[in-house]
Each structure stands twice: as C-alpha cells, then as structure tokens.
Amino acid sequence: MHNKCPFPIWPATASNTGHPVIADGGFYLPSGETKPITAPWSWTGRIWARTGCNFGSKLKPACETGDCDGRLECNGLIGTPPATLVEITVQADKTKPNFYDVSLVDGYNLPVMMTTKQASPKCTIKGCVKNMINSCPQELQVLNKTGQVVACKSACLAFNLDSFCCRNEFGTPEKCKPSLYSKTFKEACPAYYSYAFDMPPPSMTCSSREFVITFCPSGWGDDYQHSSM
C-alpha cells in the first residue's frame, strides 16, 4: 500500500466471514510511505483508509472518516461510512482470476488506485478525475469539528430510500437506475462503482498474485488536506 496523500492515513482491513484478519485490521501509514501486507491465497474482504485519527485521546470516534469503534486495529470491524472501499477476492486456485473493484456505494473519503504489481493497464482501476470533496452536494457532506468537508455520503447512506439503495421493489437493475447523486460520483470517479447496479460493472478480473493500492494516486495537494482531531 502506498500513501501519496499529503497527510497521514490509517488503512484498515475487514475480512469477509470465514477469512482471517490481515495486517492486524489496521495500521498507521505516514504521507509518502509504503507498507507491504500479506493475505492468504484465498481471501476476500475490503480495504479502506481512515483520516484525521487521534487514538491517544480514547474518544470515539477516533477518526474523522472510516472509524472502527475508535480502534487502531479494526480486527474484523467494518469502518463507519462514508469511506471509499477497495473490495477484493483472491482465489486459492492460481489458474483462476482474482476480482477487485473500488466502491462508492457507501460514500467517499479519498481517491484510490488499484493495479497489479506489473501495472498492467487492463488490470488498473484509476483514481478520480475530480476532487469529490469539492464536488459533494451540501446534503451529502460530512463535516469535521472545524466545519471542513472530509467525506461525501452516498444518496443511500444520506437518505436511506429504497430507490437510492436498490432494495425491495427497486432491487433489480431494471428498477434501480442511476440518480443525479450517483451520476455526480461517476463524473468525478468514472472507474468506481457509483451505486449498486452500476453498468457495466466497473470491476477487474486479473490473475496476478501481487497488487498495489495507492491512496491519493495523483498527489492532489492541499485539496485533500485533513486536520487532526
């Protein structure tokens, strides 16, 4: 994992049921630093970055975004949305491809790029073309204690409506269409899932066993500066 953000982050991992915790469930990653993590041959789960954390205060939440019950090591806990999610499935059979995507279904806090170690273009999910923090509609904004926008909720998270969450009578691609909100996400981050039934599915299928996840892949400068809590 690479942190190209101009501030520290606290990456976190949450394994799906039946899979072990990796990287202790979370760790500190300073700006400009890289940390290798190892997963079993068969693993599925999600990875995200937390921002604006202060674990010394013992207060909850400890992080402005992506917090997991105030813990540094999430140990299987899923972070509080909104947060940009990397979703990955690594298969034990090396002849079978692995699957991964970046999702904004639960909202956005940072841009992420994921690729293979060989950086094959056909296996690369690029970062965003716009700063979604700046583009976030006011009704979706998440503010920190100083009033700074630090994350952007999805419409499902903000309003909890079936039509936005693609559930119940809207639980099929035919019934659940992109909203103006999901289109705003898609415009900023075209390579990510903008809502549950995003079409065509923006996921990757590649056989590599080594991947590179980069937070703030384009640098993004002061646009992504987060203050500490």
Residue frames as a rotation matrix with the C-alpha (Angstrom) as fourth column:
MET 1
0.576 0.818 0.000 0.00
0.818 -0.576 0.000 0.00
0.000 0.000 -1.000 0.00
HIS 2
-0.595 -0.720 0.356 1.22
0.727 -0.671 -0.142 3.48
0.341 0.174 0.924 -0.89
ASN 3
0.408 0.667 -0.623 0.15
0.792 -0.599 -0.122 6.73
-0.455 -0.444 -0.772 0.76
LYS 4
-0.516 -0.544 0.661 0.59
0.811 -0.559 0.172 9.60
0.276 0.625 0.730 -1.69
CYS 5
0.641 0.745 0.182 -1.76
0.593 -0.632 0.498 11.85
0.487 -0.211 -0.848 0.26
PRO 6
-0.200 -0.736 0.647 -0.14
0.026 -0.664 -0.747 14.98
0.979 -0.133 0.152 1.77
PHE 7
0.008 0.233 0.973 -1.22
-0.975 -0.212 0.059 13.79
0.220 -0.949 0.225 5.23
PRO 8
-0.912 -0.356 0.203 -1.07
-0.400 0.882 -0.249 10.52
-0.090 -0.308 -0.947 7.20
ILE 9
0.107 0.943 -0.314 -3.74
-0.816 0.264 0.514 7.87
0.568 0.201 0.798 6.83
TRP 10
-0.513 -0.162 0.843 -4.69
-0.691 0.660 -0.294 4.76
-0.509 -0.734 -0.450 8.78
PRO 11
-0.388 0.371 -0.843 -5.53
-0.690 0.489 0.533 1.97
0.611 0.789 0.066 6.31
ALA 12
-0.298 0.391 0.871 -7.91
-0.740 0.482 -0.470 -0.68
-0.603 -0.784 0.145 7.62
THR 13
-0.738 0.083 -0.670 -8.97
-0.448 0.682 0.578 -4.15
0.505 0.727 -0.466 6.53
ALA 14
-0.147 0.726 0.671 -12.14
-0.802 0.309 -0.511 -6.15
-0.579 -0.614 0.537 7.16
SER 15
-0.958 -0.247 -0.146 -12.28
-0.286 0.802 0.524 -9.78
-0.012 0.544 -0.839 6.08
ASN 16
-0.038 0.958 -0.285 -15.48
-0.797 0.143 0.586 -11.44
0.602 0.249 0.758 4.94
THR 17
0.519 0.345 0.782 -16.92
-0.803 0.510 0.308 -14.21
-0.293 -0.788 0.542 7.11
GLY 18
0.939 -0.145 0.311 -14.64
0.163 0.986 -0.033 -17.23
-0.302 0.082 0.950 7.31
HIS 19
0.482 -0.811 0.331 -11.48
0.473 -0.077 -0.877 -15.37
0.737 0.579 0.347 6.29
PRO 20
0.144 -0.499 -0.855 -8.67
0.984 -0.015 0.175 -14.28
-0.100 -0.867 0.489 8.63
VAL 21
0.921 0.040 -0.387 -7.85
0.088 -0.991 0.106 -10.71
-0.379 -0.131 -0.916 9.61
ILE 22
0.313 -0.859 0.406 -4.89
0.902 0.136 -0.409 -9.32
0.296 0.494 0.818 7.65
ALA 23
-0.348 -0.602 0.719 -2.47
0.334 -0.796 -0.505 -6.51
0.876 0.064 0.478 8.54
ASP 24
-0.855 0.017 -0.518 -3.85
0.517 -0.027 -0.855 -6.59
-0.028 -1.000 0.014 12.12
GLY 25
0.104 0.994 0.030 -7.01
0.989 -0.100 -0.109 -4.98
-0.106 0.041 -0.994 10.79
GLY 26
0.905 0.208 0.370 -5.41
0.283 -0.946 -0.160 -1.53
0.317 0.250 -0.915 10.60
PHE 27
0.113 -0.934 -0.338 -2.19
0.951 0.004 0.309 0.45
-0.288 -0.356 0.889 10.85
TYR 28
0.586 -0.043 -0.809 -0.60
0.015 -0.998 0.064 3.90
-0.810 -0.050 -0.584 10.56
LEU 29
0.170 -0.530 0.831 0.83
0.969 0.242 -0.044 4.96
-0.178 0.812 0.555 7.19
PRO 30
-0.026 -0.240 -0.970 2.61
0.262 -0.938 0.225 8.34
-0.965 -0.249 0.087 7.02
SER 31
0.846 0.298 -0.442 2.50
-0.266 -0.482 -0.835 10.54
-0.462 0.824 -0.329 3.95
GLY 32
0.370 -0.706 -0.604 4.82
-0.908 -0.139 -0.394 9.26
0.194 0.694 -0.693 1.24
GLU 33
-0.488 -0.582 0.650 5.33
-0.748 0.662 0.031 5.88
-0.449 -0.471 -0.760 2.89
THR 34
0.051 0.416 -0.908 4.70
-0.737 0.629 0.246 2.34
0.673 0.657 0.339 1.63
LYS 35
-0.332 -0.131 0.934 3.79
-0.811 0.545 -0.212 -0.77
-0.481 -0.828 -0.287 3.61
PRO 36
-0.581 0.139 -0.802 3.60
-0.492 0.725 0.482 -4.33
0.648 0.675 -0.353 2.23
ILE 37
-0.138 0.557 0.819 0.80
-0.867 0.332 -0.372 -6.51
-0.479 -0.761 0.437 3.58
THR 38
-0.903 -0.229 -0.363 0.22
-0.371 0.842 0.392 -10.22
0.216 0.489 -0.845 3.05
ALA 39
0.099 0.961 0.258 -3.05
-0.961 0.160 -0.225 -12.10
-0.258 -0.225 0.940 2.57
PRO 40
-0.220 -0.113 0.969 -3.68
-0.093 0.991 0.095 -15.84
-0.971 -0.069 -0.229 2.32
TRP 41
-0.982 -0.154 0.109 -4.01
0.077 0.200 0.977 -17.39
-0.172 0.968 -0.185 -1.13
SER 42
-0.307 0.943 0.131 -7.75
0.675 0.118 0.728 -17.49
0.671 0.312 -0.673 -0.55
TRP 43
-0.646 0.079 -0.759 -9.05
0.603 -0.557 -0.572 -14.22
-0.468 -0.827 0.312 0.90
THR 44
-0.242 0.590 0.771 -11.93
0.646 -0.494 0.581 -11.85
0.724 0.639 -0.262 0.39
GLY 45
0.061 0.255 -0.965 -12.69
0.917 -0.397 -0.047 -8.59
-0.395 -0.882 -0.258 2.12
ARG 46
0.745 0.243 0.621 -12.47
0.484 -0.838 -0.253 -4.83
0.459 0.489 -0.742 1.96
ILE 47
-0.267 -0.871 -0.413 -9.77
0.956 -0.294 0.001 -2.23
-0.122 -0.394 0.911 2.49
TRP 48
0.669 0.450 0.592 -10.20
0.517 -0.854 0.065 1.49
0.535 0.263 -0.803 3.18
ALA 49
-0.534 -0.840 0.092 -8.31
0.557 -0.432 -0.709 4.45
0.636 -0.328 0.699 4.60
ARG 50
0.541 0.604 -0.585 -9.17
0.841 -0.378 0.388 6.34
0.013 -0.702 -0.712 7.76
THR 51
-0.199 -0.578 0.791 -8.32
0.502 -0.754 -0.424 10.02
0.842 0.313 0.440 8.05
GLY 52
-0.072 0.122 0.990 -7.92
-0.496 -0.865 0.071 12.59
0.865 -0.486 0.123 10.81
CYS 53
0.548 0.316 -0.775 -7.30
0.333 0.768 0.548 10.00
0.768 -0.558 0.315 13.53
ASN 54
-0.235 -0.595 0.768 -6.22
-0.720 -0.424 -0.549 10.52
0.652 -0.683 -0.329 17.13
PHE 55
0.293 0.341 -0.893 -6.02
0.138 0.909 0.393 7.27
0.946 -0.238 0.219 19.06
GLY 56
-0.695 -0.673 -0.253 -4.36
0.361 -0.022 -0.932 8.79
0.622 -0.739 0.258 22.11
SER 57
-0.660 0.464 0.591 -7.48
-0.637 -0.763 -0.112 10.57
0.399 -0.450 0.799 23.36
LYS 58
-0.944 0.322 0.064 -9.54
0.261 0.853 -0.451 7.37
-0.200 -0.410 -0.890 23.86
LEU 59
-0.330 0.865 -0.379 -12.52
-0.523 -0.501 -0.689 9.26
-0.786 -0.029 0.617 22.44
LYS 60
-0.620 0.228 0.751 -14.94
0.643 0.696 0.319 7.71
-0.450 0.680 -0.579 19.97
PRO 61
0.922 -0.330 0.202 -14.86
0.378 0.662 -0.647 8.11
0.080 0.673 0.735 17.09
ALA 62
0.274 -0.913 -0.302 -11.07
0.405 -0.175 0.897 8.33
-0.872 -0.369 0.322 16.94
CYS 63
-0.753 -0.532 0.387 -11.07
0.534 -0.151 0.832 9.16
-0.384 0.833 0.398 13.22
GLU 64
-0.493 0.559 -0.667 -12.89
-0.529 -0.801 -0.280 11.76
-0.690 0.215 0.691 11.15
THR 65
0.313 0.589 -0.745 -13.61
-0.944 0.280 -0.175 9.18
0.105 0.758 0.644 8.43
GLY 66
0.149 -0.190 -0.970 -13.70
-0.428 0.872 -0.237 5.38
0.891 0.450 0.049 8.29
ASP 67
-0.388 -0.378 0.841 -13.57
-0.904 -0.021 -0.426 4.90
0.178 -0.926 -0.333 12.07
CYS 68
0.018 0.383 -0.923 -13.97
-0.064 0.922 0.382 1.39
0.998 0.053 0.041 13.54
ASP 69
0.785 0.465 -0.410 -15.13
0.372 0.176 0.911 1.85
0.496 -0.868 -0.035 17.14
GLY 70
0.845 -0.446 0.296 -12.15
-0.533 -0.748 0.395 4.05
0.045 -0.491 -0.870 17.98
ARG 71
0.657 -0.592 0.467 -9.63
0.176 0.722 0.669 1.26
-0.733 -0.357 0.578 17.40
LEU 72
-0.068 -0.763 -0.643 -6.33
-0.831 -0.313 0.459 1.37
-0.552 0.566 -0.613 15.53
GLU 73
-0.965 -0.230 -0.127 -6.65
-0.262 0.844 0.469 -2.33
0.000 0.485 -0.874 14.70
CYS 74
-0.270 0.959 -0.082 -10.18
-0.940 -0.244 0.238 -2.94
0.208 0.142 0.968 13.45
ASN 75
-0.891 -0.190 0.412 -9.96
-0.331 0.893 -0.305 -6.74
-0.310 -0.408 -0.859 13.89
GLY 76
-0.763 0.579 0.286 -12.85
0.646 0.683 0.341 -7.51
0.002 0.445 -0.895 11.57
LEU 77
0.000 0.776 -0.631 -14.96
0.505 -0.545 -0.670 -4.44
-0.863 -0.318 -0.392 12.33
ILE 78
-0.020 0.089 0.996 -16.27
0.971 -0.234 0.041 -2.59
0.237 0.968 -0.082 9.30
GLY 79
-0.872 -0.434 -0.228 -15.49
0.476 -0.860 -0.185 1.11
-0.116 -0.270 0.956 9.19
THR 80
0.005 0.876 -0.482 -18.18
0.490 -0.422 -0.763 3.73
-0.872 -0.232 -0.431 9.66
PRO 81
-0.204 -0.046 0.978 -19.25
0.964 -0.185 0.192 5.08
0.172 0.982 0.082 6.26
PRO 82
0.990 0.062 -0.127 -18.75
-0.136 0.175 -0.975 7.11
-0.039 0.983 0.182 4.22
ALA 83
0.075 -0.996 0.051 -15.41
-0.470 0.010 0.883 5.76
-0.879 -0.090 -0.467 3.02
THR 84
0.324 -0.090 -0.942 -14.04
-0.926 0.172 -0.335 4.73
0.193 0.981 -0.028 -0.35
LEU 85
0.443 -0.056 0.895 -13.85
-0.465 0.839 0.282 0.92
-0.767 -0.541 0.346 -0.35
VAL 86
-0.361 -0.525 -0.771 -11.49
-0.897 0.422 0.133 -1.43
0.255 0.739 -0.623 -2.15
GLU 87
0.507 0.574 0.643 -13.26
-0.662 0.737 -0.135 -4.79
-0.552 -0.357 0.754 -2.44
ILE 88
-0.184 -0.729 -0.660 -11.10
-0.951 0.302 -0.068 -7.78
0.249 0.615 -0.749 -3.35
THR 89
0.799 0.327 0.504 -11.36
-0.427 0.899 0.095 -11.54
-0.422 -0.291 0.858 -3.75
VAL 90
-0.212 -0.910 -0.356 -8.14
-0.976 0.214 0.034 -13.57
0.045 0.355 -0.934 -4.05
GLN 91
0.777 0.594 -0.207 -8.68
-0.606 0.795 0.008 -17.16
0.170 0.119 0.978 -5.16
ALA 92
0.363 -0.632 0.685 -6.70
-0.444 0.529 0.723 -20.15
-0.819 -0.566 -0.089 -3.89
ASP 93
0.455 -0.144 0.879 -6.59
0.683 0.690 -0.240 -21.72
-0.572 0.709 0.412 -7.34
LYS 94
-0.250 -0.683 -0.686 -3.81
0.057 -0.718 0.694 -19.84
-0.966 0.134 0.219 -9.13
THR 95
-0.820 -0.018 0.572 -5.32
0.559 0.188 0.808 -20.71
-0.122 0.982 -0.144 -12.50
LYS 96
0.211 0.965 0.155 -8.41
0.961 -0.234 0.146 -18.67
0.177 0.118 -0.977 -11.64
PRO 97
-0.324 -0.336 0.884 -8.52
0.328 -0.917 -0.228 -14.88
0.887 0.216 0.407 -11.81
ASN 98
-0.597 0.119 -0.794 -8.89
0.758 -0.241 -0.606 -12.57
-0.263 -0.963 0.054 -8.84
PHE 99
0.135 0.754 0.643 -11.65
0.767 -0.490 0.414 -9.95
0.628 0.437 -0.644 -8.61
TYR 100
-0.456 -0.240 -0.857 -11.47
0.788 -0.557 -0.264 -6.41
-0.414 -0.795 0.443 -7.29
ASP 101
0.118 0.501 0.857 -13.23
0.700 -0.654 0.286 -3.08
0.704 0.567 -0.428 -7.52
VAL 102
-0.943 -0.253 -0.217 -13.42
0.333 -0.686 -0.647 0.32
0.014 -0.682 0.731 -5.85
SER 103
-0.167 0.985 0.031 -16.84
0.847 0.128 0.516 1.24
0.504 0.113 -0.856 -4.50
LEU 104
-0.945 0.016 0.326 -18.55
-0.141 -0.921 -0.364 4.49
0.294 -0.389 0.873 -3.58
VAL 105
-0.176 0.936 -0.304 -21.80
0.310 0.345 0.886 2.71
0.934 0.062 -0.351 -2.71
ASP 106
0.377 0.248 -0.893 -21.16
0.920 0.008 0.391 3.66
0.104 -0.969 -0.225 0.94
GLY 107
0.980 0.015 -0.199 -19.72
0.043 -0.990 0.134 7.09
-0.195 -0.140 -0.971 0.06
TYR 108
0.493 -0.806 0.328 -16.31
0.516 -0.033 -0.856 8.66
0.701 0.592 0.399 -0.49
ASN 109
0.883 -0.253 -0.395 -13.42
0.197 -0.564 0.802 9.96
-0.426 -0.786 -0.448 1.56
LEU 110
-0.009 -0.936 -0.353 -10.27
-0.438 -0.313 0.842 9.54
-0.899 0.162 -0.407 -0.58
PRO 111
0.639 0.106 -0.762 -9.31
-0.760 0.246 -0.602 8.66
0.124 0.963 0.238 -4.16
VAL 112
0.169 -0.540 0.824 -7.76
-0.356 0.746 0.562 5.21
-0.919 -0.388 -0.066 -4.57
MET 113
0.294 -0.130 -0.947 -5.97
-0.924 0.215 -0.316 3.46
0.245 0.968 -0.057 -7.42
MET 114
0.300 -0.218 0.929 -5.52
-0.395 0.857 0.329 -0.31
-0.868 -0.466 0.171 -7.59
THR 115
0.537 -0.199 -0.820 -3.39
-0.800 0.187 -0.570 -2.22
0.267 0.962 -0.059 -10.06
THR 116
0.926 -0.336 -0.172 -1.20
0.355 0.930 0.099 -5.28
0.126 -0.153 0.980 -10.36
LYS 117
0.431 -0.846 -0.314 2.46
0.228 -0.234 0.945 -5.12
-0.873 -0.479 0.092 -9.40
GLN 118
-0.409 -0.561 0.720 3.24
0.817 0.125 0.562 -5.18
-0.405 0.818 0.407 -13.13
ALA 119
-0.385 0.349 -0.854 0.92
-0.095 -0.936 -0.339 -2.14
-0.918 -0.050 0.393 -13.51
SER 120
-0.787 0.183 0.589 -0.90
0.609 0.381 0.696 -3.64
-0.097 0.906 -0.411 -16.47
PRO 121
-0.890 0.456 -0.033 -3.31
-0.455 -0.877 0.157 -1.04
0.043 0.155 0.987 -17.91
LYS 122
-0.254 0.847 -0.468 -6.03
-0.334 0.377 0.864 -3.66
0.908 0.375 0.187 -18.37
CYS 123
0.029 0.214 -0.976 -5.77
0.762 0.627 0.160 -4.50
0.646 -0.749 -0.145 -14.67
THR 124
-0.876 -0.444 -0.185 -5.72
0.467 -0.690 -0.554 -0.93
0.118 -0.572 0.812 -13.35
ILE 125
0.392 0.918 -0.059 -8.54
0.888 -0.361 0.286 0.90
0.241 -0.165 -0.957 -11.59
LYS 126
-0.463 -0.635 0.619 -7.55
0.513 -0.761 -0.396 4.54
0.722 0.134 0.679 -11.85
GLY 127
-0.700 0.158 -0.696 -8.17
0.593 -0.414 -0.691 7.25
-0.397 -0.896 0.196 -9.31
CYS 128
0.359 0.922 -0.144 -10.61
0.739 -0.375 -0.560 10.13
-0.570 0.094 -0.816 -9.66
VAL 129
-0.254 -0.387 0.886 -10.53
0.877 -0.478 0.042 12.92
0.407 0.788 0.461 -12.22
LYS 130
0.066 0.304 0.950 -12.14
-0.178 -0.934 0.311 15.42
0.982 -0.190 -0.007 -9.82
ASN 131
-0.951 -0.309 0.025 -11.88
-0.047 0.064 -0.997 16.11
0.306 -0.949 -0.076 -6.11
MET 132
-0.223 0.940 -0.258 -15.18
0.503 0.338 0.795 14.66
0.835 0.048 -0.549 -4.88
ILE 133
-0.333 0.058 -0.941 -14.77
0.905 -0.261 -0.336 16.53
-0.265 -0.964 0.035 -1.60
ASN 134
-0.865 -0.037 -0.501 -15.13
-0.042 -0.988 0.147 19.79
-0.501 0.148 0.853 -3.55
SER 135
-0.792 0.550 -0.265 -17.93
-0.340 -0.036 0.940 18.42
0.507 0.834 0.216 -5.76
CYS 136
-0.771 0.470 -0.430 -20.01
0.617 0.721 -0.317 16.90
0.161 -0.509 -0.845 -2.96
PRO 137
-0.072 0.828 0.556 -23.59
0.154 -0.541 0.827 18.26
0.986 0.145 -0.088 -2.77
GLN 138
-0.483 -0.174 0.858 -24.23
-0.671 -0.556 -0.491 20.01
0.562 -0.813 0.152 0.54
GLU 139
0.455 0.786 0.418 -26.84
-0.879 0.322 0.351 17.48
0.142 -0.527 0.838 1.64
LEU 140
0.851 -0.209 -0.482 -24.26
0.138 0.974 -0.179 14.66
0.507 0.086 0.858 1.33
GLN 141
0.071 -0.929 0.363 -21.36
-0.322 -0.365 -0.873 16.41
0.944 -0.055 -0.325 3.04
VAL 142
0.694 -0.035 -0.720 -19.70
0.660 0.432 0.615 15.14
0.289 -0.901 0.323 6.22
LEU 143
0.482 -0.479 0.734 -18.00
-0.305 -0.877 -0.372 17.90
0.822 -0.045 -0.568 8.24
ASN 144
-0.216 -0.588 -0.779 -15.33
0.717 0.446 -0.535 17.66
0.663 -0.675 0.326 10.90
LYS 145
0.176 0.310 -0.934 -15.29
0.954 -0.288 0.084 19.68
-0.244 -0.906 -0.347 14.12
THR 146
-0.557 -0.454 -0.695 -13.86
0.293 -0.891 0.347 22.71
-0.777 -0.011 0.630 12.34
GLY 147
0.362 0.829 -0.426 -16.52
-0.218 -0.369 -0.903 22.66
-0.906 0.420 0.047 9.62
GLN 148
-0.445 -0.604 -0.662 -14.26
-0.823 -0.017 0.568 21.22
-0.354 0.797 -0.489 6.92
VAL 149
0.711 0.647 -0.276 -15.78
-0.701 0.624 -0.344 18.75
-0.051 0.438 0.897 4.43
VAL 150
-0.311 -0.869 0.385 -13.94
-0.829 0.446 0.338 15.45
-0.465 -0.214 -0.859 5.00
ALA 151
-0.870 0.077 0.487 -16.21
0.234 0.934 0.271 12.94
-0.434 0.350 -0.830 3.25
CYS 152
-0.555 0.711 -0.432 -19.22
-0.831 -0.445 0.334 12.62
0.045 0.544 0.838 0.98
LYS 153
-0.367 0.512 0.777 -22.14
-0.249 0.750 -0.612 10.30
-0.896 -0.418 -0.148 1.71
SER 154
-0.948 0.273 0.162 -23.82
0.261 0.380 0.887 8.25
0.180 0.884 -0.432 -0.96
ALA 155
-0.457 0.857 0.239 -27.50
-0.684 -0.510 0.522 9.02
0.569 0.075 0.819 -1.55
CYS 156
0.201 0.503 -0.841 -28.39
0.165 0.828 0.535 5.66
0.965 -0.247 0.083 0.01
LEU 157
-0.447 -0.463 -0.765 -26.44
0.815 0.141 -0.562 6.46
0.368 -0.875 0.314 3.16
ALA 158
-0.990 -0.006 0.144 -27.80
-0.037 -0.955 -0.294 10.02
0.140 -0.296 0.945 3.38
PHE 159
-0.450 0.893 0.027 -31.50
-0.865 -0.443 0.236 9.36
0.223 0.082 0.971 2.71
ASN 160
-0.863 0.031 0.504 -31.98
-0.203 0.892 -0.403 5.59
-0.462 -0.451 -0.764 3.29
LEU 161
0.165 0.925 -0.341 -34.54
-0.794 -0.080 -0.603 5.31
-0.585 0.370 0.721 0.50
ASP 162
0.305 0.013 0.952 -35.16
0.221 0.972 -0.084 2.06
-0.926 0.236 0.294 -1.40
SER 163
0.968 0.141 0.207 -34.84
0.230 -0.177 -0.957 3.87
-0.098 0.974 -0.204 -4.72
PHE 164
0.540 -0.840 0.047 -31.32
-0.798 -0.528 -0.291 5.02
0.269 0.120 -0.956 -3.84
CYS 165
-0.119 -0.597 0.794 -30.31
-0.835 0.492 0.245 1.82
-0.537 -0.634 -0.557 -2.01
CYS 166
-0.305 0.042 -0.951 -31.54
-0.801 0.528 0.280 -0.56
0.514 0.848 -0.127 -4.76
ARG 167
-0.997 0.023 0.079 -33.58
-0.029 0.798 -0.603 -2.74
-0.077 -0.603 -0.794 -2.40
ASN 168
-0.330 0.929 0.167 -37.10
0.083 0.205 -0.975 -4.14
-0.940 -0.308 -0.145 -2.07
GLU 169
0.653 0.668 0.357 -39.13
0.381 0.118 -0.917 -3.14
-0.655 0.735 -0.177 -5.14
PHE 170
0.806 -0.454 -0.379 -36.02
-0.591 -0.625 -0.509 -1.40
-0.006 0.635 -0.772 -6.52
GLY 171
0.326 -0.705 0.630 -33.82
-0.453 0.469 0.758 -4.48
-0.830 -0.532 -0.166 -6.02
THR 172
0.390 -0.229 0.892 -33.09
0.740 0.654 -0.155 -5.15
-0.548 0.721 0.425 -9.70
PRO 173
-0.692 -0.713 -0.116 -31.01
0.475 -0.570 0.670 -3.32
-0.544 0.408 0.733 -12.32
GLU 174
-0.495 0.577 0.650 -34.19
0.702 -0.175 0.690 -2.68
0.512 0.798 -0.319 -14.30
LYS 175
0.565 0.813 -0.138 -35.84
0.707 -0.392 0.589 -0.88
0.425 -0.431 -0.796 -11.38
CYS 176
0.629 -0.404 -0.664 -32.84
0.420 -0.542 0.728 0.84
-0.654 -0.737 -0.171 -9.76
LYS 177
0.597 -0.351 0.721 -31.37
0.667 -0.282 -0.689 3.42
0.446 0.893 0.066 -12.11
PRO 178
-0.497 -0.839 -0.220 -28.54
0.844 -0.408 -0.348 5.91
0.203 -0.359 0.911 -11.53
SER 179
0.598 0.661 -0.452 -29.62
0.763 -0.642 0.070 9.03
-0.244 -0.387 -0.889 -9.66
LEU 180
0.793 -0.326 0.514 -28.35
-0.023 -0.860 -0.509 12.57
0.609 0.392 -0.690 -10.07
TYR 181
0.687 -0.548 0.478 -26.23
-0.658 -0.190 0.728 11.89
-0.308 -0.815 -0.492 -6.99
SER 182
0.460 -0.537 0.707 -24.64
0.306 0.844 0.441 8.71
-0.833 0.013 0.553 -8.33
LYS 183
0.716 -0.187 0.673 -24.00
0.657 -0.148 -0.740 10.49
0.238 0.971 0.017 -11.63
THR 184
0.815 -0.452 0.363 -22.06
-0.507 -0.859 0.069 13.14
0.280 -0.240 -0.929 -9.70
PHE 185
0.449 -0.649 0.614 -19.90
-0.365 0.493 0.789 10.39
-0.815 -0.579 -0.015 -8.19
LYS 186
0.533 -0.196 0.823 -19.46
0.653 0.714 -0.253 8.76
-0.538 0.672 0.508 -11.60
GLU 187
0.896 -0.188 0.402 -18.39
0.169 -0.693 -0.700 12.02
0.411 0.696 -0.589 -13.20
ALA 188
0.600 -0.688 0.408 -15.70
-0.800 -0.508 0.319 12.50
-0.012 -0.518 -0.855 -10.55
CYS 189
-0.381 -0.689 0.617 -14.59
-0.686 0.658 0.311 8.85
-0.620 -0.304 -0.723 -10.31
PRO 190
0.237 0.608 -0.758 -15.57
-0.969 0.199 -0.143 7.05
0.064 0.769 0.636 -13.55
ALA 191
-0.373 -0.472 -0.799 -13.68
-0.473 0.837 -0.274 3.83
0.798 0.276 -0.536 -12.71
TYR 192
-0.968 0.010 0.251 -15.54
-0.232 0.340 -0.911 3.22
-0.094 -0.940 -0.327 -9.42
TYR 193
-0.407 0.902 -0.146 -18.91
0.827 0.431 0.362 1.74
0.389 0.027 -0.921 -8.54
SER 194
-0.854 0.144 0.500 -21.17
-0.213 -0.973 -0.085 4.77
0.474 -0.179 0.862 -8.14
TYR 195
-0.041 0.818 0.574 -24.22
-0.986 0.061 -0.158 2.78
-0.164 -0.572 0.804 -6.99
ALA 196
-0.032 -0.043 0.999 -25.15
-0.447 0.894 0.025 -0.88
-0.894 -0.445 -0.048 -6.52
PHE 197
0.454 0.302 0.838 -26.16
0.509 0.684 -0.522 -1.67
-0.731 0.664 0.157 -10.11
ASP 198
0.190 -0.496 -0.848 -23.58
-0.598 -0.743 0.301 0.45
-0.779 0.449 -0.437 -11.91
MET 199
0.536 0.045 0.843 -23.31
0.517 0.772 -0.370 -0.74
-0.667 0.634 0.390 -15.52
PRO 200
0.477 -0.123 -0.870 -21.16
-0.058 0.984 -0.170 -2.04
0.877 0.132 0.462 -16.99
PRO 201
0.961 -0.091 -0.260 -19.81
0.273 0.191 0.943 -3.42
-0.036 -0.977 0.208 -13.69
PRO 202
0.624 -0.759 0.187 -16.58
-0.526 -0.585 -0.617 -1.46
0.578 0.287 -0.764 -13.07
SER 203
0.708 -0.394 0.586 -14.68
-0.385 0.481 0.788 -4.41
-0.592 -0.784 0.189 -11.62
MET 204
0.063 -0.800 -0.596 -11.38
-0.981 0.059 -0.183 -6.01
0.182 0.597 -0.782 -12.63
THR 205
0.921 0.111 0.374 -10.60
-0.178 0.973 0.147 -9.68
-0.348 -0.202 0.916 -13.22
CYS 206
0.409 -0.868 -0.283 -6.86
-0.744 -0.137 -0.654 -10.36
0.529 0.478 -0.701 -13.24
SER 207
0.811 -0.077 -0.580 -4.68
0.185 0.974 0.130 -13.36
0.555 -0.213 0.804 -12.42
SER 208
-0.118 -0.918 0.379 -1.85
-0.255 -0.341 -0.905 -11.51
0.960 -0.203 -0.194 -10.66
ARG 209
0.329 0.154 -0.932 -0.94
0.764 0.536 0.358 -12.52
0.555 -0.830 0.059 -7.10
GLU 210
-0.447 -0.519 -0.729 0.52
0.824 -0.556 -0.109 -9.13
-0.349 -0.649 0.676 -6.16
PHE 211
0.370 0.679 0.634 -1.38
0.802 -0.578 0.150 -5.85
0.468 0.453 -0.758 -6.15
VAL 212
-0.804 -0.580 -0.131 -0.62
0.581 -0.722 -0.375 -2.21
0.123 -0.377 0.918 -5.45
ILE 213
0.400 0.915 -0.044 -3.17
0.881 -0.372 0.292 0.01
0.251 -0.156 -0.955 -3.70
THR 214
-0.727 -0.673 0.137 -2.38
0.641 -0.736 -0.220 3.73
0.249 -0.072 0.966 -3.80
PHE 215
0.322 0.798 -0.510 -4.29
0.896 -0.431 -0.108 6.35
-0.305 -0.422 -0.854 -1.83
CYS 216
0.678 -0.002 -0.735 -4.38
-0.133 -0.984 -0.121 9.84
-0.723 0.180 -0.667 -3.44
PRO 217
0.372 -0.587 0.719 -2.64
0.761 0.637 0.127 8.46
-0.532 0.499 0.684 -6.55
SER 218
0.413 -0.193 0.890 -2.31
0.721 -0.528 -0.449 11.83
0.557 0.827 -0.079 -8.27
GLY 219
-0.728 -0.683 -0.053 -0.98
0.548 -0.535 -0.643 13.66
0.411 -0.497 0.764 -5.23
TRP 220
0.193 0.975 0.108 -3.95
0.782 -0.219 0.584 16.01
0.593 -0.028 -0.805 -5.04
GLY 221
-0.594 -0.581 0.556 -2.03
0.261 -0.793 -0.550 18.52
0.761 -0.181 0.623 -2.96
ASP 222
-0.985 0.126 0.120 -3.80
-0.164 -0.447 -0.880 20.73
-0.058 -0.886 0.461 -0.44
ASP 223
-0.280 0.939 -0.202 -7.22
-0.725 -0.069 0.685 19.77
0.629 0.338 0.700 -1.84
TYR 224
0.401 0.419 -0.814 -7.03
0.082 0.869 0.488 16.70
0.912 -0.263 0.314 0.37
GLN 225
-0.705 -0.671 0.231 -5.51
-0.145 -0.182 -0.972 18.20
0.694 -0.719 0.031 3.49
HIS 226
0.468 0.806 -0.363 -7.21
0.263 0.265 0.928 16.82
0.844 -0.530 -0.088 6.62
SER 227
-0.095 -0.460 0.883 -6.66
-0.755 -0.545 -0.365 18.18
0.649 -0.701 -0.295 10.07
SER 228
-0.744 -0.169 -0.646 -6.09
0.257 0.820 -0.511 16.01
0.616 -0.547 -0.567 13.14
MET 229
0.380 0.924 -0.047 -8.89
0.317 -0.083 0.945 15.67
0.869 -0.374 -0.325 15.65
